[in-house]
């Protein structure tokens, strides 16, 4: 997966992650307006559990993205220090010299 695919996937993930949380918030808001009952309380509780699960997923994905960016920064630092060739400009790539990051 190249940088463009990673960036596109990250954007798609963010959009997918926020949809269910927004919907659960609407559901929870409607439940809060209903008459109090144990069934209503349990339904709100289940929504909160799902929201927490989604939040933890976002944290893990954010950690993965941060690691990817840390690796990318380190790669550029190696290039700037003269420790690695500058193969970052796609304009100069050929089928033979195109970098295989993460491979």
C-alpha positions as a Markdown table, in Angstrom:
| # | Residue | x | y | z |
|---|---|---|---|---|
| 1 | Unk | 0.0 | 0.0 | 0.0 |
| 2 | Unk | 1.5 | 3.3 | -1.0 |
| 3 | Unk | 1.2 | 6.7 | 0.7 |
| 4 | Unk | -1.8 | 7.8 | -1.4 |
| 5 | Unk | -3.7 | 4.6 | -0.6 |
| 6 | Unk | -2.9 | 5.0 | 3.1 |
| 7 | Unk | -4.1 | 8.6 | 3.1 |
| 8 | Unk | -7.3 | 7.7 | 1.2 |
| 9 | Unk | -7.9 | 4.7 | 3.6 |
| 10 | Unk | -7.4 | 6.9 | 6.6 |
| 11 | Unk | -10.0 | 9.4 | 5.3 |
| 12 | Unk | -12.5 | 6.6 | 4.6 |
| 13 | Unk | -12.0 | 5.2 | 8.1 |
| 14 | Unk | -12.6 | 8.5 | 9.8 |
| 15 | Unk | -15.8 | 9.0 | 7.9 |
| 16 | Unk | -17.0 | 5.4 | 8.7 |
| 17 | Unk | -16.1 | 5.8 | 12.4 |
| 18 | Unk | -18.0 | 9.0 | 13.0 |
| 19 | Unk | -21.3 | 7.8 | 11.3 |
| 20 | Unk | -22.3 | 5.2 | 13.9 |
| 21 | Unk | -21.3 | 7.4 | 16.9 |
| 22 | Unk | -23.4 | 10.3 | 15.5 |
| 23 | Unk | -26.3 | 7.9 | 15.0 |
| 24 | Unk | -25.9 | 6.4 | 18.5 |
| 25 | Unk | -25.9 | 9.9 | 19.9 |
| 26 | Unk | -29.3 | 10.7 | 18.2 |
| 27 | Unk | -30.7 | 7.4 | 19.5 |
| 28 | Unk | -29.5 | 8.1 | 23.0 |
| 29 | Unk | -31.0 | 11.5 | 22.9 |
| 30 | Unk | -34.4 | 10.1 | 21.9 |
| 31 | Unk | -34.2 | 7.5 | 24.6 |
| 32 | Unk | -33.4 | 10.3 | 27.2 |
| 33 | Unk | -36.7 | 12.0 | 26.3 |
| 34 | Unk | -38.7 | 8.8 | 26.9 |
| 35 | Unk | -40.2 | 7.9 | 30.2 |
| 36 | Unk | -37.7 | 6.4 | 32.5 |
| 37 | Unk | -37.7 | 2.6 | 32.8 |
| 38 | Unk | -35.2 | -0.2 | 33.3 |
| 39 | Unk | -35.6 | -1.1 | 29.6 |
| 40 | Unk | -34.8 | 2.5 | 28.6 |
| 41 | Unk | -31.8 | 2.6 | 31.0 |
| 42 | Unk | -30.4 | -0.6 | 29.6 |
| 43 | Unk | -30.9 | 0.6 | 26.0 |
| 44 | Unk | -28.9 | 3.8 | 26.8 |
| 45 | Unk | -26.3 | 1.7 | 28.5 |
| 46 | Unk | -25.9 | -0.5 | 25.4 |
| 47 | Unk | -25.5 | 2.6 | 23.3 |
| 48 | Unk | -22.8 | 3.9 | 25.6 |
| 49 | Unk | -21.0 | 0.6 | 25.5 |
| 50 | Unk | -20.9 | 0.7 | 21.7 |
| 51 | Unk | -19.7 | 4.3 | 21.7 |
| 52 | Unk | -16.9 | 3.4 | 24.1 |
| 53 | Unk | -15.9 | 0.5 | 21.8 |
| 54 | Unk | -15.9 | 2.8 | 18.8 |
| 55 | Unk | -13.7 | 5.3 | 20.7 |
| 56 | Unk | -11.2 | 2.6 | 21.5 |
| 57 | Unk | -11.1 | 1.6 | 17.9 |
| 58 | Unk | -10.3 | 5.2 | 16.9 |
| 59 | Unk | -7.6 | 5.3 | 19.5 |
| 60 | Unk | -5.9 | 2.2 | 18.0 |
| 61 | Unk | -6.2 | 3.5 | 14.5 |
| 62 | Unk | -4.8 | 6.9 | 15.6 |
| 63 | Unk | -1.8 | 5.1 | 17.2 |
| 64 | Unk | -1.2 | 3.2 | 13.9 |
| 65 | Unk | -1.4 | 6.5 | 12.0 |
| 66 | Unk | 1.0 | 8.1 | 14.4 |
| 67 | Unk | 3.5 | 5.2 | 14.1 |
| 68 | Unk | 3.3 | 5.4 | 10.3 |
| 69 | Unk | 4.0 | 9.2 | 10.5 |
| 70 | Unk | 6.9 | 8.6 | 12.9 |
| 71 | Unk | 8.4 | 6.1 | 10.5 |
| 72 | Unk | 7.9 | 8.6 | 7.7 |
| 73 | Unk | 9.6 | 11.3 | 9.6 |
| 74 | Unk | 12.5 | 9.0 | 10.4 |
| 75 | Unk | 12.8 | 8.1 | 6.8 |
| 76 | Unk | 13.0 | 11.8 | 5.7 |
| 77 | Unk | 15.5 | 12.5 | 8.5 |
| 78 | Unk | 17.7 | 9.7 | 7.2 |
| 79 | Unk | 17.5 | 11.2 | 3.7 |
| 80 | Unk | 18.4 | 14.7 | 5.0 |
| 81 | Unk | 21.3 | 13.2 | 7.0 |
| 82 | Unk | 22.7 | 11.5 | 3.8 |
| 83 | Unk | 22.1 | 8.0 | 5.2 |
| 84 | Unk | 19.5 | 7.0 | 2.6 |
| 85 | Unk | 18.9 | 8.0 | -1.1 |
| 86 | Unk | 16.2 | 10.5 | -1.8 |
| 87 | Unk | 13.6 | 8.4 | -3.6 |
| 88 | Unk | 10.6 | 10.4 | -2.4 |
| 89 | Unk | 9.8 | 12.3 | -5.6 |
| 90 | Unk | 7.4 | 10.1 | -7.7 |
| 91 | Unk | 8.3 | 12.1 | -10.8 |
| 92 | Unk | 11.7 | 10.4 | -10.7 |
| 93 | Unk | 10.4 | 6.8 | -10.2 |
| 94 | Unk | 10.6 | 4.0 | -12.7 |
| 95 | Unk | 9.3 | 0.5 | -12.4 |
| 96 | Unk | 12.8 | -0.6 | -11.2 |
| 97 | Unk | 13.5 | 2.2 | -8.6 |
| 98 | Unk | 10.0 | 2.8 | -7.2 |
| 99 | Unk | 10.3 | 2.4 | -3.4 |
| 100 | Unk | 8.6 | -0.5 | -1.8 |
| 101 | Unk | 7.8 | 1.1 | 1.6 |
| 102 | Unk | 6.6 | -1.3 | 4.2 |
| 103 | Unk | 7.4 | -4.3 | 2.0 |
